[in-house]
Amino acid sequence: MIQQLIPAADFLKLTLENPDGLAPFQCELANGTTVQVWDTGVIYFEPSETTNEDVVLSCGVHGNETAPIEICAAIVHDILTGRLAPSVRLLVLFGNPPAINAGSREIAENLNRLFSGHHSKGAGMINAERRRAKALEQYVSQFYHGERVTKVDTRNRSLYDLHTAIRGSRFEKFAVCPFLHDKPWQKTEFAFLAACDVHTVLLMQTPATTFSYYASNEHGANSFTIELGKVKPFGQNDRARFAKADTSLRALIRNEPVKAGTYHDEQFNMYKVYRSIVKQTQDFKLHFADDIENFTSYPPGTLLATDGDIEYRVEQEGEALIFPNANVAIGQRAMLMVVPASVADNLL
């Protein structure tokens, strides 16, 4: 298996050919980097030099979001072929291999609604996504707290969960910052987003079941869900549109300064969640066109959705919609309503 991996250096191919499991193995590259494959879609790199930087890159949590998968596959390829030498401990995760193979968002359930233990809630609710969410949590815990980790309290942990959105957006690239439970936001993290050409940030106001919230809340990681554009099939992504993100991620892996200048609030379109609209019945219906972009706003009083006898209307000036999806399961979020915000008073 080692001989199969290193000459081909196509870990994504190996992952997709073995979606139900891949035997763990370990090897060392010529530059001293240790490579460990822990499972299908789970590959760990440890540099030869000591570092206190622990970076997780995840993609393919939704299987049809191909641009991040292509970015991460190219990064892994270049590490395995010696073109990119990591100077940080790096864990790369291809989240949902069966869904990637199927070219679908999910197989049975939205994987990004199953973290922070939600994979084990609901009697009899066992499926591939729930098993994978539990396994991914275990791999992230193993990475951040494993036997090779020393001085845990002084380490810098980060997790960037890379996605593309179902629909277009007024702001092509944006990041979702998980609820921090009154901890301050970090200037360096926003500067990194700017270097990735991400200038719009949504600040969550409550706990969530997403992968980025899990890493932030359970492990104290600087963590974001990063939306890099719109969903497209493999081979149809314009890689030039992701060039700054790719360059910045590679600089991060080399532990080089990612320069984006001094942080200024006006560099960003900041939003915070005003309310979450949850689907309660099968009669839930959105009252705007299917191709409406994320961050679209309407005048107060505009009808947005109905759910049986319940009407949802715009409540205040500047309120905008994001992630509308009438096809979610009952009890899940069908849309977020957001309003402009600032981080200036809670920023380090």
N, C-alpha and C positions, 0 to 999 in steps of 0.2 A: 504493500500500500504506500509506503514512503517513496519507493521508486516511481510509483504511478503519480504521486502528487507533485514531487519536486520538478521533474523535467517538464511536465505539462503545465504546472503552476496554475491550473484552472480549478480553484477550489469551488467555485460556483457550479461548475459541471459535475464535480464529484458530489456536491451536496444534492443536486437535483436528481442524480442517478441513484441516490441512496436516501430518499426522503423519510424513510421510517427508522433510520438509525445508521450510524457509522461508528465502527470500532475505534476507540481512542488509540492514539499513537503519538510518539514524540520523536523529534530529530533536531539537529543543530545545523544552521546554515554556515557557509564559509566565513561570514562576518561575525560569527559568534552568537547570533540571535537564536534563542531556543524557540522552537515551534511545537505547540501541542494542539492536536485536534481532540476536542472533548466529546464531540457528538456531531451529527449532521448539522452543518451550518454554524458551527461553534469552533472558532480557531483563535488561539492565544499566542501572542508573541512577547517574549521577554528579552530585552537587549542585554548585551554582554556587560555593560556598565550599570552601576547602581543608579536608581532613579526613585524619586518620590511622586512621580506623575503616573496616575492610573486612568486610562482613557478607554471608554467603551463606545464603539460605533455600532449602531444597529440599523438594519434596513429590512425591508420585506416583511414587516409585521403585518402589512396588508400586501398580499401577493401580487397584485396588479400594479403596484407603484414601482415602476421599473427603473427610473433614473437613479434613485439612491442605490438600488441593487447593482447597477452597472458601475457606479462610482466606487462602491465598497469592493466589488469583485476586482476592479483594476488596481486598487490599493493593495489588496492581498496578493494579486499576481506580481506586482512590482516588489513587494517585500520578499516573496519566495524566490524571485529571480535575482535578488541583490540590487535592484535599481533604487530601492527605497529602504534605508536602514533605520529601523525605529530606535529612538532614544527614550521612549516611554514604554511602560507596560501597556499592552494594547490587547483588547478583546474585541473581535469582530463577530457580529451575530447576524445571520440571515434568518429572520424571525419565523417565517411560516413556509417552509419548503413545499409542502403539498399544494398550498394556494399559489405559490410562484409557478409550479409546474402547470397548474390548471389555468393560469392567467386570470385568477379571480381574487377579489378582495379578501375572501374568507372561504372556508369549506363548510363549516357548520355554525360558526359564531365569530363575532368580532374579537380578535385576539387582544386588541388594545382596550378592551373593557373588562379584562380578566386578571389584572395584576393586583398587587397588595392583598393577596389571598382570595380574591373573588373567583378564582378558578375552582375553589373548593366549596363554594356556596351554591345551594340549590340541590335538593335531594335527587339523586339519579342523573344529574346533569354531567355526564362524563363524555367527552369527545376529544378529538385530536388537539383542538385549540386549547382546551383547558389543561390537558397534559403538557402541552408545549409551554404555556404561560408559567406553570409550576416549575418546569425544568429551567426556563430562562431565568426565573428568580434565583434558583439554586446556583446557576452558573455565574450570575452576577455576584452573589454572595461569596462564592468560592474565589472569584477573581479579586474582590476587594478585601477579603479577610483570609485568604489562603495561606498555606504554610510558607510560601515564598515572600509574604508580606511582612515587613518589619516596621516598627514605630507607626502603628496604624493611625494614631491621632495627629501625626504631622504630615500625612499624605494628602495630596491634592487629587480628588476624585472628580471625574466628569463622565457624563453619558449624553451622547447626542443621538437621538432617535430620528432618523431621516425618513421623510415621507414625501409624497406628492398628493395633491388634493383631487377629489372627484371632479370639482368644477373649477372654472377660472376664478381669478381674484383681482380686485382693484390693485392690490399690491402682490406682484407675482410670487415673491418669496416672503414668508413670515415665520415667526417662531412663536411657540406657545410655552410660556414659563409656568411651571406648576406652582400651586399654592405653597408658600414658604413658611406658613405658620409664624408670621411676624419677623422672620429673619430678613436681613437686608438683601437687596439685590447687589450684584457685583459689577462694578464698572468694567473690569477686565472681560467678563463674560459678554457684556453688551458690545464691547469693542471687538471681540472675536466674531460676534454675529455680523457686525458691520463689515468686517474683513471678508466674510462669506457672502457679501452683497445682500444681507438680510437687514432691512431697516424698519420693519414693522413687527411689533411684539404684542402678543395678547397675554395679559397677566391674569391667571386664574385666581379665583377668590375662595375656592373650597377644595377639599380633598377630592381626588379622582381615582379612577381605576386604570389609568394609563401607565405605560412603561416608564415615562419620564418622571411622573409623580412617585412611582415606586422607588426609583433610584435616589431621588431627592429626599424623600421622607424616611426611607429605611436605612440609607447609607450615607446621607449628608452630601451626596454628589451635586456638583453644579450640573444641572440637567435641563435639557430643552427638547421639545418636539419641534423639528425644523421642517417646514413645508417648502420644498424647492421649486414648485411649479405645479403643473397639471398632469394628471395620469395620462400616460401614452404607452403603447405596446413596445416591447423590446425592439431596438433598432430604429425607433422613430424619435428618439430624444435628441435634441440639439445640444450636444455636449458643451458647446461654447457658452450656452446660457448658465451652465453650472461651473464655469472655469474658476471663478473666484472662490466658490465653496470648495472645490477640489484642491486648489492650491493651498488654501488656508488649512484644510484638514491634513494635508501632507506636511505642512510646516509644523502643525501641532504634533504630529507623529514624530517628527525629527526633533521636537522640543526646541524649535526656533521661535523667536519672538514673532507674533502675528501682529503686524503694525496696522492700526486703523486710526491713528491719531488720538487725541484726547477726547474722552466722552463728552458729548453735549446733548442735552435733552432734545434739542431741535433736530438732531440727526435722525430721530426715530418717530414713527407713527405709533404711539403707545395707546393701547386700549385695555380696558378691564371688563370682566364679565359683569353685566348688569342683571341678567337673569338667564336661566336655562329652561327651555321649553321641552317637556318630556311627553312622549307619545303615550297616551292612556288607553286608546281604543283603536280598533282596526279602521275606524272612520276618520282617522287623522288625515288632513289634507292641507297642502301648502297652496296659498293663493297668489302665487307669482310664477313667472315663467321658469321652466326647467333650467335655462341657461343663465339665470341670475348669478352674478359673481359674488364671491365672499367679500364682506365689508361694504356691501351696498346698503344705503340708508334710504328711508322713506319719510315723508312728513308724518308728524304725530296724528294718530287716529287711523292710519292705513291698516287694513285687515291683512294680516300675515298668514294666519293659519286657523283652521277650525278642527276641533276634536269632539265630535258629537255636538252637544249644545254649547261647548266652550269656544269662545272666540279669543284669539290673540291678536292684539293690535299694537302698533308702535305707541309707546307711552311718553317718550320725550325726544326733544330735538337732538339730532346727532346720533341717535341709537341706530346701530347697524347690525346686520345679520351675518352669521358665519356658520359654516358646516350644516346647512339645511339638508335634511335627508328624511323624507317621509317613509322610507322603506326599512327603517330600523325596527327592532323588535319592540313590542309593548313594554313600557317601563324604562326604555333607553332614551337618551337625549336625541331629540329630533332637530334641534336648532339652538344655537346660542345667540343671545342679543348682547351686544357690547357697546361701550361708550368710551370716548376719549379719556385718557388718563395721563399721569405723570409719575415718574419714579424719583424725582429729584429729592424728595424729602426722606427717602429710605434707601439710599444708595451709598455703598462703600467703594 
